[in-house]
């Protein structure tokens, strides 16, 4: 009887080193790059003990069976559908680095729920924490996310010419949003006041001539343009003071959810949020996990 051939060995360190070198050249956010690296590392380690071995890195048919088996393995460990899909997306990215097509492996179906947003109590706590934040810049950043729903990259890229504020009107201009789209987002009175306060402090910083990029709207204490990571950390620090766990992206979701649930027209909300497809905006009208919990709790019969 013919012996089953041993799987080709996987040189984990070499494979990962090549992938990381390729990954670092891709136009990705640091957090996305870190997530891909971690997920691919798990997959490569799993391959070393699987029946597929190194053949999964060069042979398309073996690749597909290997990724299907890996999907079954992580599901058996109790991974949620969203985590499974994140792993599959990372593996797709890995095979791109090998000049191979994506594995033919179906994604998990996800429950149709609204994107995560702060509930009303969390929103109140967050706004209170914003109001007592000592830095005008930080207050302006937090309120702009909360009331306009701009993306982190869009807020980071704002220049002074993109901000127009008066006593009665205000707007920020997003010149290159997702998909390189242009839009203008109105500012309510709370945002206008916060942006005006920061404008005064920003002018003082410019007058001290210790600024590297005078066109940047958001300046660090050292005078450089703030990075997306630094801006996200501002939001997270304020949220920590409020006892809330969130990111800038959760504030965007909260803004869009508030607009939809207040009865604003979906087309108008899509325009404000910079959504190309109305289906993206309509997701925010879906029930949240809290809505489902409340619905089930409401039918409890008390004797």
C-alpha positions as CSV (number, residue, x, y, z in Angstrom):
1,X,0.0,0.0,0.0
2,X,1.4,3.4,-1.0
3,X,2.2,5.7,1.9
4,X,0.4,9.0,2.3
5,X,3.0,11.6,1.3
6,X,4.1,13.9,4.1
7,X,2.9,17.5,3.8
8,X,5.5,20.0,2.6
9,X,7.0,21.8,5.6
10,X,6.0,25.4,6.3
11,X,8.8,27.8,7.2
12,X,6.8,30.0,9.4
13,X,9.4,32.7,10.1
14,X,10.3,33.1,6.4
15,X,6.7,33.1,5.2
16,X,5.7,35.7,7.8
17,X,8.7,37.9,7.1
18,X,7.9,38.0,3.4
19,X,4.2,38.8,4.1
20,X,5.0,41.5,6.6
21,X,7.4,43.2,4.2
22,X,4.6,43.1,1.5
23,X,2.0,44.2,4.0
24,X,4.0,47.3,5.2
25,X,4.0,48.6,1.6
26,X,0.1,48.5,1.4
27,X,-1.9,51.7,2.0
28,X,-3.6,50.4,5.1
29,X,-4.3,51.9,8.6
30,X,-1.9,50.7,11.3
31,X,-4.8,48.8,13.1
32,X,-5.8,47.0,9.9
33,X,-2.2,46.0,9.2
34,X,-1.9,44.7,12.8
35,X,-5.1,42.7,12.5
36,X,-4.0,41.1,9.2
37,X,-0.6,40.2,10.6
38,X,-2.1,38.6,13.7
39,X,-4.7,36.6,11.8
40,X,-2.3,35.4,9.1
41,X,0.2,34.4,11.8
42,X,-2.5,32.1,13.3
43,X,-3.3,30.6,10.0
44,X,0.4,29.9,9.1
45,X,1.0,28.3,12.5
46,X,-2.1,26.1,12.0
47,X,-0.8,25.0,8.6
48,X,2.4,23.6,10.2
49,X,0.3,20.9,11.9
50,X,-2.3,20.4,9.2
51,X,-2.4,17.7,6.5
52,X,-2.0,20.5,3.9
53,X,1.3,21.9,4.9
54,X,3.2,24.1,2.5
55,X,1.3,23.0,-0.5
56,X,-1.5,25.3,0.6
57,X,0.9,28.2,-0.2
58,X,1.3,27.3,-3.8
59,X,-1.4,25.0,-5.1
60,X,-4.9,26.6,-5.5
61,X,-6.9,23.3,-4.9
62,X,-4.9,22.6,-1.7
63,X,-5.3,26.3,-0.7
64,X,-9.1,26.1,-0.8
65,X,-9.3,22.9,1.2
66,X,-6.9,24.2,3.7
67,X,-8.8,27.4,4.3
68,X,-12.1,25.5,4.5
69,X,-10.6,23.3,7.2
70,X,-9.2,26.3,9.0
71,X,-12.6,27.9,9.0
72,X,-14.1,24.7,10.5
73,X,-11.3,24.6,13.1
74,X,-11.8,28.2,14.4
75,X,-15.6,27.7,14.4
76,X,-15.1,24.6,16.6
77,X,-13.2,26.9,19.0
78,X,-16.3,29.1,19.4
79,X,-15.3,32.0,17.2
80,X,-18.2,34.3,16.4
81,X,-19.2,34.7,12.7
82,X,-17.7,38.2,12.6
83,X,-14.3,36.9,13.8
84,X,-14.4,34.1,11.3
85,X,-15.0,36.5,8.5
86,X,-12.2,38.8,9.7
87,X,-9.9,35.8,9.6
88,X,-11.0,34.9,6.1
89,X,-10.5,38.5,4.9
90,X,-7.0,38.5,6.4
91,X,-6.2,35.2,4.6
92,X,-7.5,36.7,1.3
93,X,-5.0,39.5,1.8
94,X,-2.2,37.0,2.5
95,X,-2.8,35.1,-0.7
96,X,-2.8,38.4,-2.6
97,X,0.8,38.8,-1.4
98,X,1.6,35.4,-2.9
99,X,0.0,36.5,-6.3
100,X,-2.7,34.0,-5.9
101,X,-6.5,34.5,-6.1
102,X,-8.6,34.5,-3.0
103,X,-9.6,31.1,-1.6
104,X,-13.1,29.9,-2.7
105,X,-14.5,29.8,0.8
106,X,-17.9,31.3,1.7
107,X,-18.2,33.8,4.5
108,X,-20.4,33.3,7.5
109,X,-23.9,34.9,7.4
110,X,-24.0,37.8,9.9
111,X,-27.1,38.7,12.0
112,X,-28.8,41.8,10.5
113,X,-28.3,44.3,13.3
114,X,-27.6,48.0,13.3
115,X,-23.9,49.1,13.7
116,X,-22.9,49.6,17.3
117,X,-23.8,53.0,18.6
118,X,-23.9,54.5,22.1
119,X,-27.2,54.2,24.0
120,X,-28.8,57.3,25.4
121,X,-27.2,56.9,28.8
122,X,-23.8,56.4,27.3
123,X,-24.3,59.5,25.1
124,X,-25.2,61.6,28.1
125,X,-22.1,60.5,30.0
126,X,-19.8,61.0,27.1
127,X,-21.1,64.6,26.4
128,X,-20.7,65.4,30.1
129,X,-17.1,64.2,29.9
130,X,-16.5,66.3,26.8
131,X,-17.9,69.4,28.5
132,X,-15.3,69.2,31.3
133,X,-12.4,68.3,29.1
134,X,-9.7,71.0,29.6
135,X,-8.5,71.4,26.0
136,X,-10.6,73.2,23.5
137,X,-9.1,71.2,20.7
138,X,-10.1,67.9,22.3
139,X,-13.7,69.2,22.9
140,X,-13.9,70.2,19.3
141,X,-12.7,66.9,18.0
142,X,-15.1,64.9,20.2
143,X,-18.1,67.0,19.3
144,X,-17.4,67.0,15.6
145,X,-17.4,63.2,15.6
146,X,-20.5,63.1,17.7
147,X,-22.6,65.6,15.7
148,X,-21.3,65.3,12.1
149,X,-20.4,61.6,11.8
150,X,-17.3,62.3,9.8
151,X,-14.8,59.5,9.4
152,X,-11.6,59.5,11.3
153,X,-9.5,59.9,8.2
154,X,-11.7,62.8,7.0
155,X,-11.4,64.7,10.3
156,X,-7.7,64.1,10.4
157,X,-7.2,65.6,6.9
158,X,-9.0,68.8,7.6
159,X,-7.1,72.0,6.7
160,X,-7.9,75.5,7.9
161,X,-9.5,76.3,4.5
162,X,-11.9,73.4,5.0
163,X,-13.5,74.9,8.1
164,X,-16.0,77.8,7.9
165,X,-17.7,79.0,11.1
166,X,-19.9,82.0,11.9
167,X,-22.4,82.8,14.6
168,X,-25.3,81.4,12.6
169,X,-23.7,78.9,10.2
170,X,-20.9,76.5,10.0
171,X,-19.6,73.7,7.8
172,X,-16.6,71.5,7.2
173,X,-15.6,70.5,3.7
174,X,-14.5,66.9,3.1
175,X,-12.5,67.2,-0.1
176,X,-11.5,63.6,-0.4
177,X,-13.8,61.3,1.5
178,X,-14.2,57.5,1.0
179,X,-14.1,56.8,-2.7
180,X,-12.4,60.2,-3.3
181,X,-15.8,62.0,-2.9
182,X,-16.5,65.6,-2.0
183,X,-19.2,66.8,0.4
184,X,-19.9,69.6,2.8
185,X,-21.2,68.8,6.3
186,X,-23.1,71.4,8.3
187,X,-22.2,72.2,11.9
188,X,-24.8,72.7,14.6
189,X,-24.5,75.4,17.2
190,X,-22.7,73.2,19.7
191,X,-20.1,72.3,17.1
192,X,-19.7,75.9,16.0
193,X,-19.0,77.1,19.5
194,X,-16.5,74.3,20.1
195,X,-14.7,75.0,16.8
196,X,-14.6,78.7,17.5
197,X,-13.0,78.1,20.9
198,X,-10.4,75.9,19.2
199,X,-9.8,78.4,16.4
200,X,-8.8,81.0,19.1
201,X,-6.3,78.6,20.7
202,X,-5.0,77.5,17.3
203,X,-4.4,81.2,16.4
204,X,-2.4,81.6,19.6
205,X,-0.3,78.5,18.7
206,X,0.3,79.9,15.2
207,X,1.3,83.3,16.5
208,X,4.0,81.6,18.6
209,X,5.5,80.3,15.3
210,X,6.2,76.9,16.6
211,X,4.0,75.1,14.1
212,X,5.3,72.7,11.4
213,X,2.2,72.8,9.1
214,X,0.2,76.0,9.3
215,X,-2.5,74.6,7.0
216,X,-3.4,71.8,9.3
217,X,-6.6,72.4,11.3
218,X,-5.7,70.0,14.1
219,X,-2.3,70.7,15.7
220,X,-0.5,68.7,18.3
221,X,1.1,70.4,21.3
222,X,4.4,70.3,19.4
223,X,3.0,72.0,16.4
224,X,2.7,69.1,14.0
225,X,-0.4,67.9,12.2
226,X,-2.2,65.4,14.4
227,X,-2.2,61.8,13.2
228,X,-5.3,59.7,13.0
229,X,-4.0,57.6,15.9
230,X,-3.5,60.7,18.1
231,X,-7.0,61.9,17.3
232,X,-8.6,58.6,18.0
233,X,-6.7,58.5,21.4
234,X,-8.3,61.9,22.3
235,X,-11.7,60.4,21.9
236,X,-10.8,57.3,23.8
237,X,-9.4,59.3,26.7
238,X,-12.6,61.3,27.0
239,X,-14.6,58.1,26.8
240,X,-12.6,56.5,29.5
241,X,-13.4,59.5,31.8
242,X,-17.0,58.9,31.0
243,X,-16.8,55.2,31.7
244,X,-17.6,54.3,28.1
245,X,-15.6,52.1,25.7
246,X,-15.6,53.5,22.2
247,X,-13.6,54.6,19.2
248,X,-14.0,57.5,16.8
249,X,-15.8,55.0,14.5
250,X,-18.5,54.3,17.2
251,X,-19.1,58.0,17.4
252,X,-19.8,58.1,13.7
253,X,-22.2,55.2,14.1
254,X,-23.9,57.0,16.9
255,X,-24.4,60.2,14.9
256,X,-25.9,58.4,11.9
257,X,-28.1,56.3,14.2
258,X,-29.4,59.4,16.0
259,X,-30.2,61.1,12.6
260,X,-32.1,58.0,11.3
261,X,-34.0,57.5,14.6
262,X,-34.9,61.2,14.8
263,X,-36.8,60.7,11.5
264,X,-34.4,62.5,9.2
265,X,-34.8,61.5,5.5
266,X,-32.5,58.6,4.6
267,X,-31.3,60.4,1.5
268,X,-30.3,63.4,3.5
269,X,-28.5,61.2,6.1
270,X,-26.6,59.4,3.4
271,X,-25.4,62.7,2.0
272,X,-24.3,63.9,5.4
273,X,-22.6,60.6,6.2
274,X,-20.9,60.3,2.8
275,X,-22.6,57.0,2.0
276,X,-22.6,56.0,-1.7
277,X,-25.4,53.4,-1.3
278,X,-28.6,54.0,0.5
279,X,-28.6,50.4,1.7
280,X,-25.6,51.4,3.9
281,X,-27.6,54.1,5.5
282,X,-30.7,51.9,6.0
283,X,-28.6,49.5,8.1
284,X,-28.8,52.1,10.9
285,X,-32.6,51.6,11.0
286,X,-32.2,47.9,11.9
287,X,-32.7,46.8,15.5
288,X,-29.7,46.9,17.7
289,X,-28.8,44.2,20.2
290,X,-30.3,46.4,22.9
291,X,-33.5,46.7,21.0
292,X,-33.8,42.9,20.8
293,X,-33.0,42.5,24.5
294,X,-35.7,45.0,25.3
295,X,-38.3,43.4,23.1
296,X,-37.7,40.0,24.8
297,X,-37.8,41.6,28.3
298,X,-41.0,43.4,27.5
299,X,-43.0,40.1,27.3
300,X,-42.0,38.8,30.8
301,X,-45.2,38.0,32.7
302,X,-45.1,38.8,36.4
303,X,-47.4,36.8,38.6
